[in-house]
Amino acid sequence: MCIDEINRGNISKILGELITLIEDTKRESMDEQVAAVLPYSGESFSVPSNVYILGTMNTADRSIALMDTALRRRFQFVEMMPDADVLRDIGADKVDDLDVAAMLEKINERITFLYDREHTIGHAFFTKLAKAPTIETLKVIFEKSVIPLLQEYFYEDYQKIQLVLGDNGKTDPSIKFILDEEVKVKNIFKGNADDVIDLPDKKYTINTEAFENLESYKQII
């Protein structure tokens, strides 16, 4: 039995009386076996000892902190962090001479430093490269998944997104994913706006051409 995003579910509706019956010591043939009467058939039911219940959750989702204590003690928790070796094992680690696995490891190293380890990019985004190891596939992954995720993580703090993607170290603007341009306040507002302290000194744009250039990804590393 597998329950996806178990921390988001209504446990009383998902498990009902099973919340007690799934305990190891209260299963069928155990010393403390407990049974429940099924509401429709009226039959006595207990959970066999060889039934496994798997629940998945996203550690970046803070609703994990609100998980019911009773549920916590009925499950063992196994952390599964992003693993670039999975891409190597399934042949999804290369696009021409770009090492996708090494690129993902570098991105996640920077995210861990700038944010935390719970928000690193999962390797599952890149598994489709196993069947289609092309720049077109990589473009879709970055443009539709990676960039929007970084925008959410850093609340559109594009300077940090530039750091994650190595744009701060690229000399050629055409291969930068995030372009920045100095803002001239006097060209935007009428009169004197110097006393407004929160005005940004740069404006940022996403460079769509960079997604189609393999060198943009190579220089992340």
C-alpha positions in Angstrom: 0.0 0.0 0.0 1.4 3.4 -1.0 0.1 6.8 0.1 1.6 9.7 -1.8 2.1 13.0 0.1 0.9 11.4 3.3 1.6 14.5 5.3 -1.0 16.4 3.3 -3.8 13.9 3.7 -6.6 13.6 6.3 -5.2 10.6 8.2 -8.5 9.8 9.9 -10.2 9.4 6.5 -7.3 7.6 4.9 -6.7 5.0 7.7 -9.7 5.2 10.0 -9.5 2.3 12.5 -6.3 1.1 10.8 -4.4 3.8 12.7 -4.4 1.4 15.6 -4.3 -1.9 13.6 -1.1 -1.0 11.6 1.1 -1.0 14.7 3.6 -3.9 14.6 2.5 -5.3 18.0 -1.2 -5.2 17.1 -1.2 -7.0 13.8 -2.6 -10.4 13.0 -0.9 -13.3 14.9 1.0 -10.9 17.2 0.6 -11.2 21.0 -1.3 -7.9 21.2 -3.4 -8.5 18.1 -6.3 -6.1 17.7 -9.2 -6.5 15.3 -11.9 -4.1 14.1 -15.4 -4.8 12.9 -15.9 -3.8 9.3 -18.9 -1.4 9.0 -20.5 -3.0 5.9 -19.8 -6.7 6.2 -19.7 -6.8 10.0 -16.7 -9.1 9.8 -13.7 -9.0 12.1 -10.6 -7.6 10.5 -7.0 -7.3 11.5 -3.9 -6.2 9.5 -1.6 -9.1 8.4 2.0 -8.8 9.6 3.3 -8.9 6.0 1.5 -5.8 4.8 3.8 -2.8 4.2 2.5 0.8 4.1 4.7 3.3 2.3 4.0 7.0 2.7 5.9 9.6 0.6 6.4 13.3 1.4 8.4 16.3 0.3 10.8 17.5 3.0 10.6 21.1 1.5 7.0 21.1 2.4 6.8 22.6 5.9 3.5 20.8 6.6 5.7 17.9 7.7 6.2 19.8 11.0 2.5 19.4 11.7 2.4 15.7 11.2 0.4 13.8 13.9 2.6 12.3 16.6 0.6 9.1 16.5 1.4 8.7 12.9 5.1 9.5 13.4 5.6 6.6 15.8 3.9 4.1 13.4 6.4 4.8 10.6 10.1 4.6 10.1 11.5 7.6 8.2 14.0 7.2 5.4 15.5 10.3 3.9 16.0 10.3 0.1 18.0 13.3 -1.0 18.8 14.2 -4.6 21.3 11.7 -6.0 23.1 12.6 -9.2 24.5 9.0 -9.4 21.0 7.9 -10.4 21.4 9.9 -13.6 24.7 8.2 -14.2 23.2 4.7 -13.6 20.4 5.2 -16.1 22.4 7.1 -18.8 20.8 10.5 -18.2 24.0 12.2 -17.3 25.3 13.4 -20.7 24.1 15.8 -23.3 27.0 15.8 -25.9 30.0 16.7 -23.7 28.0 18.3 -20.9 28.2 16.3 -17.6 24.6 16.8 -16.4 25.2 14.9 -13.1 28.2 17.1 -12.2 26.1 20.2 -13.1 23.3 19.1 -10.8 25.7 18.4 -8.0 27.2 21.9 -8.3 23.7 23.6 -8.4 22.7 21.7 -5.3 25.9 22.6 -3.5 25.2 26.3 -4.1 21.5 26.0 -3.1 22.6 24.3 0.1 24.9 27.2 0.9 22.5 30.0 0.0 19.3 28.4 1.3 19.3 24.9 2.9 19.7 21.2 1.9 15.9 20.6 2.0 15.4 22.7 -1.1 18.0 21.1 -3.4 16.9 20.2 -7.0 15.7 16.6 -7.4 17.4 14.3 -9.9 14.0 13.2 -11.2 13.7 16.4 -13.3 16.6 15.1 -15.4 15.7 11.5 -15.9 14.0 12.1 -19.2 17.4 12.8 -20.6 17.9 9.0 -20.6 15.6 8.7 -23.7 16.2 12.1 -25.2 19.7 13.4 -24.4 19.4 16.6 -26.4 19.7 20.3 -25.8 16.0 20.6 -26.5 15.1 18.4 -23.6 17.5 20.2 -21.3 16.0 23.5 -22.4 12.5 22.4 -21.4 13.8 21.1 -18.0 15.5 24.4 -17.1 12.9 26.7 -18.6 9.8 25.0 -17.3 11.0 23.4 -14.1 14.4 24.5 -12.7 14.1 28.3 -13.2 10.5 28.5 -11.8 11.6 26.5 -8.8 14.6 28.8 -8.1 12.3 31.8 -8.5 10.0 30.3 -5.8 12.9 29.4 -3.5 14.6 32.7 -3.6 11.4 34.9 -3.9 12.7 36.2 -7.2 16.0 37.4 -5.7 17.7 37.1 -9.0 21.1 37.9 -7.7 21.1 34.6 -5.8 19.7 32.7 -8.8 22.6 34.1 -10.8 25.0 32.7 -8.2 23.3 29.3 -8.3 23.6 29.1 -12.1 27.1 30.5 -12.3 26.0 33.6 -14.2 28.1 35.8 -12.0 31.2 34.1 -13.4 30.3 34.2 -17.1 31.9 36.9 -19.2 29.7 36.4 -22.3 26.2 37.8 -21.6 24.7 35.6 -24.3 25.2 32.5 -22.2 23.8 34.0 -18.9 20.4 32.6 -17.9 19.7 35.8 -15.9 20.7 39.1 -17.4 21.1 42.2 -15.2 21.0 45.9 -16.2 21.8 49.0 -14.2 18.6 51.0 -13.4 18.8 54.7 -14.0 16.1 56.0 -11.6 16.0 59.4 -13.2 14.9 57.8 -16.5 11.9 56.1 -14.8 10.5 58.6 -12.3 9.8 62.3 -12.6 11.5 64.6 -10.2 13.9 63.5 -7.4 13.5 59.9 -6.1 16.8 59.7 -4.3 15.2 59.6 -0.9 13.3 56.4 -1.7 15.8 53.9 -0.1 14.2 50.7 -1.4 14.5 51.3 -5.1 16.5 48.5 -6.8 19.7 49.4 -8.6 19.4 46.6 -11.2 16.6 45.1 -13.2 16.7 41.4 -14.2 15.5 39.5 -17.3 15.5 35.8 -18.2 17.7 35.2 -21.3 15.7 32.6 -23.3 18.6 32.3 -25.8 20.8 30.9 -23.1 18.6 27.8 -22.8 19.5 26.8 -26.3 23.3 27.1 -25.9 25.1 24.1 -24.4 27.9 26.4 -23.2 25.4 28.1 -20.8 25.1 24.8 -18.9 28.8 23.9 -19.1 29.7 27.1 -17.4 27.4 26.4 -14.4 30.2 24.0 -13.4 
